Amino acid sequence: MKDVLDLRFIIGAFFLAVGILLLLSSFLIHFNVEGGQSIDRDSGIVFIIFGLLMLAMWKFGKKGEQ
């Protein structure tokens, strides 16, 4: 249970969930964008990458001394 309360896990899970929601909303909700690109899709991909990076740091990172 202590490992789940590590901030790397909490931050990674949050950014992964928000990134998935942004990515799904960019495909399901169509807005008329002048440039032809949706900021939701781009930021969703960045959020997912950051969330996966944080989860990888939580899984394979060095644990603090206790």
C-alpha positions in Angstrom: 0.0 0.0 0.0 2.9 2.4 0.6 4.0 2.0 -3.0 0.6 3.2 -4.2 0.9 6.4 -2.1 4.2 7.3 -3.8 3.7 10.7 -5.6 5.2 9.3 -8.8 2.3 6.8 -9.0 -0.4 9.3 -8.2 0.9 11.9 -10.7 1.5 9.3 -13.4 -2.0 7.8 -13.0 -3.6 11.3 -13.1 -1.8 12.5 -16.2 -2.4 9.1 -17.9 -6.2 9.3 -17.2 -6.4 13.0 -18.3 -4.4 12.3 -21.4 -6.7 9.4 -22.4 -9.7 11.6 -21.8 -8.3 14.4 -23.9 -7.3 12.0 -26.7 -10.7 10.4 -26.8 -12.5 13.7 -26.7 -10.4 15.0 -29.7 -11.7 12.1 -31.8 -15.3 12.1 -30.5 -16.0 15.8 -30.5 -15.3 17.6 -33.7 -14.6 21.3 -33.5 -14.0 23.6 -36.4 -10.4 24.6 -36.0 -8.8 27.0 -38.4 -5.4 25.4 -38.4 -6.8 21.9 -38.8 -5.2 20.6 -35.6 -6.8 20.0 -32.3 -5.0 21.1 -29.2 -6.8 18.3 -27.3 -5.1 15.6 -29.4 -1.6 17.1 -29.1 -1.8 17.8 -25.3 -3.4 14.4 -24.8 -0.4 12.7 -26.4 2.0 14.7 -24.3 0.0 14.0 -21.1 0.0 10.2 -21.9 3.8 10.2 -22.5 4.4 12.1 -19.3 2.1 9.8 -17.3 3.8 6.7 -18.7 7.2 8.2 -17.8 6.1 8.9 -14.2 4.7 5.4 -13.9 7.9 3.9 -15.3 9.9 5.9 -12.8 7.6 4.6 -10.0 7.9 1.0 -11.2 11.6 0.9 -11.9 13.0 3.8 -9.9 15.0 3.7 -6.7 12.9 3.4 -3.6 13.6 5.9 -0.8 15.3 4.6 2.3 13.0 4.1 5.3 
